[in-house]
Amino acid sequence: MKPELQSPVPSPCINVCQMEPATGLCRGCLRTIEEIVAWGSASDEDKRAVWAEIRRREAEIDWG
């Protein structure tokens, strides 16, 4: 099952915590610092919205 469909919604963190200055995204989980900070108090609905953004970001990356 996709993590974004689970309840409770799991964190996308994979313990590669490095912010990419060019994009403002974490290299590990593709979240912004604001999304990372808010995660702990976010509702499942908000977490699913972040997961949707992560999926969108993944689709835009040229993994080359």
MODELLER restraints for C-alpha pairs under 7 A, 6 or more apart:
rsr = mdl.restraints
at = mdl.atoms
rsr.add(forms.Gaussian(group=physical.xy_distance, feature=features.Distance(at['CA:3:A'], at['CA:9:A']), mean=6.50, stdev=0.5))
rsr.add(forms.Gaussian(group=physical.xy_distance, feature=features.Distance(at['CA:3:A'], at['CA:10:A']), mean=6.17, stdev=0.5))
rsr.add(forms.Gaussian(group=physical.xy_distance, feature=features.Distance(at['CA:4:A'], at['CA:48:A']), mean=5.51, stdev=0.5))
rsr.add(forms.Gaussian(group=physical.xy_distance, feature=features.Distance(at['CA:4:A'], at['CA:51:A']), mean=5.97, stdev=0.5))
rsr.add(forms.Gaussian(group=physical.xy_distance, feature=features.Distance(at['CA:8:A'], at['CA:44:A']), mean=6.62, stdev=0.5))
rsr.add(forms.Gaussian(group=physical.xy_distance, feature=features.Distance(at['CA:9:A'], at['CA:44:A']), mean=5.86, stdev=0.5))
rsr.add(forms.Gaussian(group=physical.xy_distance, feature=features.Distance(at['CA:9:A'], at['CA:47:A']), mean=6.58, stdev=0.5))
rsr.add(forms.Gaussian(group=physical.xy_distance, feature=features.Distance(at['CA:12:A'], at['CA:29:A']), mean=5.58, stdev=0.5))
rsr.add(forms.Gaussian(group=physical.xy_distance, feature=features.Distance(at['CA:13:A'], at['CA:28:A']), mean=6.73, stdev=0.5))
rsr.add(forms.Gaussian(group=physical.xy_distance, feature=features.Distance(at['CA:13:A'], at['CA:29:A']), mean=5.24, stdev=0.5))
rsr.add(forms.Gaussian(group=physical.xy_distance, feature=features.Distance(at['CA:14:A'], at['CA:28:A']), mean=5.93, stdev=0.5))
rsr.add(forms.Gaussian(group=physical.xy_distance, feature=features.Distance(at['CA:14:A'], at['CA:29:A']), mean=6.42, stdev=0.5))
rsr.add(forms.Gaussian(group=physical.xy_distance, feature=features.Distance(at['CA:15:A'], at['CA:28:A']), mean=6.81, stdev=0.5))
rsr.add(forms.Gaussian(group=physical.xy_distance, feature=features.Distance(at['CA:16:A'], at['CA:27:A']), mean=6.70, stdev=0.5))
rsr.add(forms.Gaussian(group=physical.xy_distance, feature=features.Distance(at['CA:16:A'], at['CA:28:A']), mean=4.55, stdev=0.5))
rsr.add(forms.Gaussian(group=physical.xy_distance, feature=features.Distance(at['CA:17:A'], at['CA:26:A']), mean=6.19, stdev=0.5))
rsr.add(forms.Gaussian(group=physical.xy_distance, feature=features.Distance(at['CA:17:A'], at['CA:27:A']), mean=6.75, stdev=0.5))
rsr.add(forms.Gaussian(group=physical.xy_distance, feature=features.Distance(at['CA:17:A'], at['CA:28:A']), mean=5.93, stdev=0.5))
rsr.add(forms.Gaussian(group=physical.xy_distance, feature=features.Distance(at['CA:18:A'], at['CA:26:A']), mean=5.36, stdev=0.5))
rsr.add(forms.Gaussian(group=physical.xy_distance, feature=features.Distance(at['CA:18:A'], at['CA:27:A']), mean=5.51, stdev=0.5))
rsr.add(forms.Gaussian(group=physical.xy_distance, feature=features.Distance(at['CA:18:A'], at['CA:28:A']), mean=6.93, stdev=0.5))
rsr.add(forms.Gaussian(group=physical.xy_distance, feature=features.Distance(at['CA:19:A'], at['CA:25:A']), mean=5.56, stdev=0.5))
rsr.add(forms.Gaussian(group=physical.xy_distance, feature=features.Distance(at['CA:19:A'], at['CA:26:A']), mean=4.26, stdev=0.5))
rsr.add(forms.Gaussian(group=physical.xy_distance, feature=features.Distance(at['CA:19:A'], at['CA:27:A']), mean=5.97, stdev=0.5))
rsr.add(forms.Gaussian(group=physical.xy_distance, feature=features.Distance(at['CA:20:A'], at['CA:26:A']), mean=5.91, stdev=0.5))
rsr.add(forms.Gaussian(group=physical.xy_distance, feature=features.Distance(at['CA:20:A'], at['CA:27:A']), mean=6.11, stdev=0.5))
rsr.add(forms.Gaussian(group=physical.xy_distance, feature=features.Distance(at['CA:24:A'], at['CA:32:A']), mean=5.96, stdev=0.5))
rsr.add(forms.Gaussian(group=physical.xy_distance, feature=features.Distance(at['CA:25:A'], at['CA:31:A']), mean=5.21, stdev=0.5))
rsr.add(forms.Gaussian(group=physical.xy_distance, feature=features.Distance(at['CA:25:A'], at['CA:32:A']), mean=4.71, stdev=0.5))
rsr.add(forms.Gaussian(group=physical.xy_distance, feature=features.Distance(at['CA:26:A'], at['CA:32:A']), mean=6.34, stdev=0.5))
rsr.add(forms.Gaussian(group=physical.xy_distance, feature=features.Distance(at['CA:30:A'], at['CA:54:A']), mean=5.91, stdev=0.5))
rsr.add(forms.Gaussian(group=physical.xy_distance, feature=features.Distance(at['CA:31:A'], at['CA:54:A']), mean=6.74, stdev=0.5))
rsr.add(forms.Gaussian(group=physical.xy_distance, feature=features.Distance(at['CA:39:A'], at['CA:47:A']), mean=6.89, stdev=0.5))
